[in-house]
Structure formats: C-alpha cells, structure tokens
C-alpha cells in the first residue's frame, strides 16, 4: 500500500494522486484534519502490528510498502480523559499525556520512514542557523549572518556592508486568527532611526549582490532547478515572494554544475533529508551562496516553468517501490 500524509488543501498532493490514479495504483491519503485512534501496537520478535482507524479508514501499517510524508502531521485523537484534564486546567497531567501522544506519533512516523519512506515530521523542525553551518561544512559559501538585539550593533555593521533581515526560524506567524508572512527586508539608515535601542533577537545578514536566484527541489538525490531573475524588478529584488503578477520574474530551467549537486547531496545526506526546497543565490562574482532549505516547501514554481513534471516523478517513485498494489 502507498501511504501519504499531507494537508487537506495541498494542491501538490492532489496532482501526485491524480498520477497514481491514472496508473491505477491504490493509495491511502491521511490529512492533518483526519483524527485517528491507534487500536493496536504490538512489537515482538518477528511481529510488528500497528493499526490505526477512524470513521473512514482502517490501516495496518505492516501493509504499507512505501510512505511519503508530504506535509501536516498524523493527528491522534485525544481521549476523553485528556480532554477533561485540559478543560479543568490540570496542565501538569495534561502536558504529560500530550508528551506520551507525541512519543507515539514520532514512533509511528519513524516506523513508516524506515519502510522506504520520504519525508519526516522531524524535518519540519530543521534550524536555519544550524543549516548554515552544515552547508559551510559541506563546502558551500554562506552569507555573513548575525543574531542581534540592540541598535548599536546593527549601526556598527551597516557602516561596513548592506544588510537584510528575515525570520530566524519561520516566515509565518498567527495573531488573532490571522496569518502573516515575514518577508526578507533590506535594512537602511532611515529604518534604523525608527529602531528602539533594544529589541528581540533578530537575524541580520549581509545583503548579497545577486545575479539571480536558484530554487532547487530535491527528491531522493534527484534535483530540479530553475533560475529566478528577481533582481530585474524592484518589487522582487530583495524577496521574490513579493510576486509581480502583472510582470512575473523569468524562471527558466537551470542546469546545476556537478560540484554544486555533490554539495547538495552531501548536505541533504548529512541532514537525513530525502526531500526539500533549497534556495541558493548566484552573485555577480558567480559565487553559489547557500541560503536555506525548506523540507516541505511548495515546488510548483519549479515544476511548472521548468516543465519538469515533478509530481509525476514522485508518483513514479512511489509506484516503483509499492508491492503488489
């Protein structure tokens, strides 16, 4: 059986499943909105029975031959006991029970990952700062990066080089039920005049003199890349996600040099990641500068303009590793 965990409205998953259906292959998709109960976990010598069920599915994980964690989480249904604890604000015991649920969840994920799996929930907690060090150790150039919390330090830096800022970990946050995105922004002297003397920890980087950007989708040692000519538009030059829908950036396919491919494979192997979207800047000095990796990033902006049909490639990978489905 092919098992896929994703989010309810992830269109990339929809396309991959269309290819599986076209090839008449059986699959089960679990969304983060599906709540499951574990009916059995049995671990003995030569025996592994792990069974999940809800109103729609009954799944014995021993029947899973290949697994793709696209997005989301396996959502275990809380018991009446734990719900009552939450309602009665018994946080100590409630937190303990939640930690037990998390341990079971991670066990199931690890079990599936070791069955010809791609993607893990742990990958979602990858750290931007650690990844810069790992990338450097794998031979990449990285941007000069600082974590600062007072204006004087920023003023000292900006006298030497142009700076940008972005989120330390996530590019999104929620407030009062609304979703906000934190794009990469340039810091200039007029901005600094508005800064308080002290602020929360902030990620500051040297602004790169870029020629163009690369968005690379990595899937099990295969790479698909497009160039993004974002610097030709003032709206997108600092962060291409400020999309200009009237005049989109050119995003042609890009042939990665062999030495860059080798560095990416080395980095992803070290991180134990089998999939992810990687951002690299090529500077006007033709340096390849590693920025970050997003394990669960969207890749339609690579697949479509590059004419790569990545979704079909993923479906083919799952089909090749499925057994008698």
C-alpha positions as CSV (number, residue, x, y, z in Angstrom):
1,X,0.0,0.0,0.0
2,X,1.1,3.6,-0.8
3,X,0.5,5.8,2.2
4,X,0.7,9.6,2.1
5,X,0.4,12.1,4.9
6,X,-0.4,15.6,3.8
7,X,-2.6,18.7,4.4
8,X,-6.2,18.9,3.4
9,X,-5.8,21.6,0.7
10,X,-2.3,20.8,-0.6
11,X,-2.6,21.0,-4.3
12,X,0.7,19.3,-5.0
13,X,-0.5,16.2,-3.2
14,X,-3.7,16.3,-5.4
15,X,-1.6,16.3,-8.6
16,X,0.6,13.4,-7.4
17,X,-2.6,11.4,-6.5
18,X,-4.0,12.1,-9.9
19,X,-0.9,10.4,-11.4
20,X,-1.4,7.5,-9.1
21,X,-5.0,7.2,-10.1
22,X,-4.0,7.4,-13.8
23,X,-1.7,4.5,-13.3
24,X,-4.5,2.6,-11.4
25,X,-2.4,2.3,-8.2
26,X,-4.0,2.0,-4.8
27,X,-3.1,4.6,-2.1
28,X,-4.3,6.0,1.2
29,X,-4.1,9.7,1.9
30,X,-4.2,10.9,5.5
31,X,-4.7,14.6,6.0
32,X,-3.8,16.6,9.1
33,X,-7.6,17.1,9.6
34,X,-8.2,13.4,9.9
35,X,-8.2,12.2,13.5
36,X,-7.1,8.7,14.2
37,X,-7.1,6.2,17.1
38,X,-4.4,3.6,17.5
39,X,-6.2,0.3,18.1
40,X,-3.0,-1.8,18.5
41,X,0.7,-1.5,18.8
42,X,2.4,-4.9,19.1
43,X,6.2,-5.3,19.0
44,X,7.7,-8.7,19.4
45,X,10.4,-10.8,17.7
46,X,9.3,-11.1,14.1
47,X,6.0,-9.4,14.8
48,X,5.1,-5.7,14.3
49,X,1.4,-4.8,14.3
50,X,0.5,-1.2,14.3
51,X,-3.1,-0.5,13.5
52,X,-4.9,2.9,13.0
53,X,-8.6,3.5,12.4
54,X,-11.2,6.3,12.1
55,X,-14.6,6.5,10.5
56,X,-13.1,6.4,7.0
57,X,-10.0,4.1,7.3
58,X,-8.7,1.0,9.0
59,X,-4.9,0.8,8.3
60,X,-2.5,-1.9,9.3
61,X,0.9,-0.2,8.9
62,X,2.6,-3.5,8.2
63,X,0.7,-3.4,4.8
64,X,2.5,-0.1,3.9
65,X,5.2,-0.7,1.3
66,X,6.1,3.0,0.6
67,X,5.4,6.2,2.5
68,X,5.5,9.9,1.6
69,X,5.2,12.5,4.3
70,X,4.3,15.5,2.2
71,X,3.0,17.9,4.8
72,X,1.0,18.0,8.0
73,X,1.0,15.6,10.9
74,X,-0.6,12.3,11.9
75,X,-3.4,13.6,14.1
76,X,-4.1,11.2,17.0
77,X,-7.5,11.7,18.6
78,X,-7.4,12.9,22.2
79,X,-9.0,10.7,24.8
80,X,-11.9,11.8,27.0
81,X,-9.5,11.8,29.9
82,X,-7.0,14.2,28.3
83,X,-9.8,16.5,27.1
84,X,-11.3,16.6,30.6
85,X,-7.8,17.5,32.0
86,X,-7.5,20.3,29.5
87,X,-11.0,21.7,30.4
88,X,-10.2,21.5,34.1
89,X,-6.8,23.3,33.5
90,X,-4.8,20.4,35.0
91,X,-1.8,21.4,32.9
92,X,0.7,19.2,34.6
93,X,-1.0,15.9,33.9
94,X,-2.4,17.2,30.6
95,X,1.1,18.1,29.4
96,X,2.4,14.6,30.4
97,X,-0.4,12.9,28.4
98,X,0.4,15.2,25.4
99,X,4.1,14.2,25.6
100,X,3.0,10.5,25.6
101,X,0.9,11.1,22.5
102,X,3.8,12.9,20.8
103,X,6.1,9.9,21.6
104,X,3.7,7.5,19.9
105,X,3.3,9.8,17.0
106,X,7.0,10.0,16.4
107,X,7.3,6.3,16.8
108,X,4.8,5.7,14.0
109,X,6.5,8.3,11.8
110,X,9.9,6.7,12.4
111,X,8.4,3.2,11.7
112,X,7.0,4.4,8.4
113,X,10.1,6.3,7.4
114,X,12.1,3.2,7.6
115,X,9.7,1.4,5.2
116,X,11.0,3.1,2.0
117,X,9.8,6.5,3.3
118,X,10.4,10.0,2.1
119,X,9.9,12.9,4.5
120,X,9.6,13.0,8.3
121,X,7.8,15.3,10.7
122,X,11.2,15.9,12.4
123,X,12.4,17.6,9.3
124,X,9.9,20.4,9.9
125,X,12.0,21.5,12.9
126,X,15.2,22.0,11.0
127,X,17.1,25.1,12.1
128,X,18.2,27.8,9.7
129,X,21.2,28.7,11.7
130,X,22.5,25.2,12.1
131,X,21.8,24.5,8.4
132,X,24.1,27.4,7.5
133,X,27.0,25.8,9.5
134,X,26.2,22.4,8.0
135,X,26.2,23.9,4.5
136,X,29.5,25.6,5.1
137,X,31.0,22.3,6.3
138,X,29.7,20.7,3.0
139,X,31.7,23.3,1.0
140,X,29.1,26.0,0.4
141,X,29.7,29.7,0.7
142,X,27.1,31.2,3.1
143,X,26.2,34.8,3.8
144,X,27.6,36.6,6.9
145,X,24.9,36.1,9.5
146,X,24.3,37.7,12.9
147,X,21.8,37.3,15.7
148,X,21.5,40.8,17.3
149,X,19.2,42.5,19.8
150,X,20.4,46.1,20.0
151,X,20.6,49.0,17.6
152,X,24.2,49.9,18.2
153,X,25.4,46.5,16.9
154,X,23.3,47.0,13.7
155,X,24.6,50.5,13.3
156,X,28.2,49.3,13.5
157,X,27.5,46.6,10.8
158,X,25.7,48.8,8.4
159,X,28.7,51.2,8.2
160,X,30.6,48.2,6.7
161,X,28.0,46.4,4.5
162,X,24.4,46.5,3.3
163,X,22.1,44.4,5.4
164,X,18.9,42.4,5.3
165,X,16.7,40.8,8.0
166,X,14.3,37.8,8.0
167,X,12.8,35.4,10.4
168,X,15.1,33.2,12.5
169,X,13.0,30.1,12.1
170,X,9.6,30.6,10.5
171,X,8.5,33.0,7.8
172,X,4.9,33.0,9.1
173,X,3.0,33.7,12.3
174,X,-0.6,33.9,13.5
175,X,-2.2,36.6,15.5
176,X,-5.9,36.9,16.4
177,X,-6.7,34.2,13.9
178,X,-4.9,36.0,11.0
179,X,-1.9,34.7,9.1
180,X,1.1,37.0,8.5
181,X,4.2,36.4,6.4
182,X,7.7,37.8,7.2
183,X,9.5,38.5,4.0
184,X,13.2,39.3,3.7
185,X,13.7,43.0,4.0
186,X,16.5,45.4,3.4
187,X,17.7,47.5,6.4
188,X,18.8,51.1,5.7
189,X,19.7,54.1,7.8
190,X,16.2,55.6,7.8
191,X,14.9,52.2,9.1
192,X,17.4,52.3,11.9
193,X,16.2,55.7,13.1
194,X,12.9,54.0,13.9
195,X,14.5,51.1,15.8
196,X,14.4,51.0,19.6
197,X,17.7,50.8,21.3
198,X,16.9,47.2,22.2
199,X,14.7,44.6,20.6
200,X,14.1,40.9,20.4
201,X,16.7,38.6,18.8
202,X,16.8,39.3,15.1
203,X,18.5,37.6,12.2
204,X,20.7,40.0,10.3
205,X,22.6,39.0,7.1
206,X,24.9,40.7,4.7
207,X,22.9,41.7,1.6
208,X,24.2,39.7,-1.4
209,X,25.0,41.4,-4.7
210,X,23.0,38.8,-6.6
211,X,23.0,38.0,-10.3
212,X,19.9,35.7,-9.9
213,X,18.5,33.2,-7.5
214,X,18.0,29.4,-7.7
215,X,15.1,27.4,-6.4
216,X,16.0,23.8,-6.3
217,X,13.7,20.9,-5.5
218,X,15.5,17.8,-4.1
219,X,13.9,14.4,-4.1
220,X,15.9,11.3,-3.2
221,X,19.2,12.6,-4.8
222,X,17.5,13.9,-7.9
223,X,17.5,17.7,-8.3
224,X,15.2,20.0,-10.3
225,X,16.3,23.7,-10.6
226,X,15.0,27.0,-12.0
227,X,16.7,30.4,-12.0
228,X,14.7,33.3,-10.7
229,X,15.6,36.7,-12.3
230,X,14.2,38.6,-9.3
231,X,16.8,41.3,-9.3
232,X,15.4,42.8,-12.5
233,X,12.3,44.1,-10.7
234,X,12.4,46.5,-7.7
235,X,9.3,44.7,-6.3
236,X,11.0,41.3,-6.1
237,X,14.7,42.1,-5.9
238,X,15.0,41.6,-2.2
239,X,12.5,38.8,-1.8
240,X,11.0,37.2,-4.9
241,X,7.9,36.2,-2.9
242,X,6.7,39.8,-3.4
243,X,5.3,38.4,-6.7
244,X,4.6,40.8,-9.5
245,X,1.6,39.2,-11.1
246,X,1.5,41.7,-13.9
247,X,5.1,41.1,-14.9
248,X,6.3,37.9,-13.4
249,X,10.0,37.1,-13.0
250,X,11.6,34.9,-15.6
251,X,12.1,31.4,-14.2
252,X,13.9,29.2,-16.8
253,X,15.2,25.7,-16.0
254,X,18.8,25.7,-14.8
255,X,21.4,23.0,-15.2
256,X,23.3,22.7,-11.9
257,X,27.1,22.2,-12.0
258,X,28.3,18.8,-10.9
259,X,30.2,20.2,-7.9
260,X,27.0,22.0,-6.6
261,X,25.0,18.8,-7.0
262,X,27.6,17.0,-5.0
263,X,27.5,19.6,-2.2
264,X,23.7,19.4,-2.1
265,X,23.7,15.6,-1.8
266,X,26.3,15.8,0.9
267,X,24.3,18.4,2.8
268,X,20.9,16.6,2.5
269,X,22.5,13.2,3.4
270,X,24.1,14.7,6.5
271,X,20.7,16.2,7.4
272,X,19.0,12.8,6.7
273,X,16.5,14.7,4.4
274,X,15.3,12.9,1.3
275,X,13.3,15.9,0.1
276,X,13.3,19.7,0.3
277,X,13.3,23.0,-1.5
278,X,16.7,24.7,-1.4
279,X,17.4,28.4,-2.0
280,X,20.8,29.5,-3.5
281,X,21.9,32.9,-4.7
282,X,24.4,33.3,-7.6
283,X,26.3,36.5,-7.0
284,X,27.7,38.8,-9.7
285,X,31.0,37.2,-8.9
286,X,29.4,33.8,-9.9
287,X,29.6,32.5,-6.3
288,X,26.9,30.0,-5.3
289,X,25.7,31.1,-1.9
290,X,23.5,28.7,0.2
291,X,20.6,30.4,2.0
292,X,18.3,27.8,3.4
293,X,16.3,24.6,2.9
294,X,12.5,24.1,3.4
295,X,11.7,20.4,3.9
296,X,8.1,20.8,3.0
297,X,8.2,23.8,0.6
298,X,5.9,24.1,-2.5
299,X,7.6,23.3,-5.8
300,X,5.0,24.3,-8.3
301,X,7.2,27.3,-9.2
302,X,9.9,24.8,-10.2
303,X,7.9,22.1,-11.7
304,X,5.7,24.2,-14.0
305,X,8.0,26.8,-15.5
306,X,10.8,24.2,-15.7
307,X,8.4,21.7,-17.4
308,X,9.8,19.0,-15.1
309,X,6.6,17.3,-14.1
310,X,8.0,16.7,-10.7
311,X,4.6,15.4,-9.4
312,X,4.8,12.6,-12.0
313,X,8.3,11.8,-10.9
314,X,7.2,11.5,-7.3
315,X,4.2,9.3,-8.3
316,X,6.6,7.1,-10.4
317,X,8.9,6.8,-7.4
318,X,6.0,5.6,-5.1
319,X,4.8,3.2,-7.8
320,X,8.2,1.6,-8.2
321,X,8.5,1.0,-4.5
322,X,5.0,-0.3,-3.9
323,X,4.4,-4.0,-3.7
324,X,1.5,-5.8,-5.4
325,X,-0.8,-2.8,-5.3
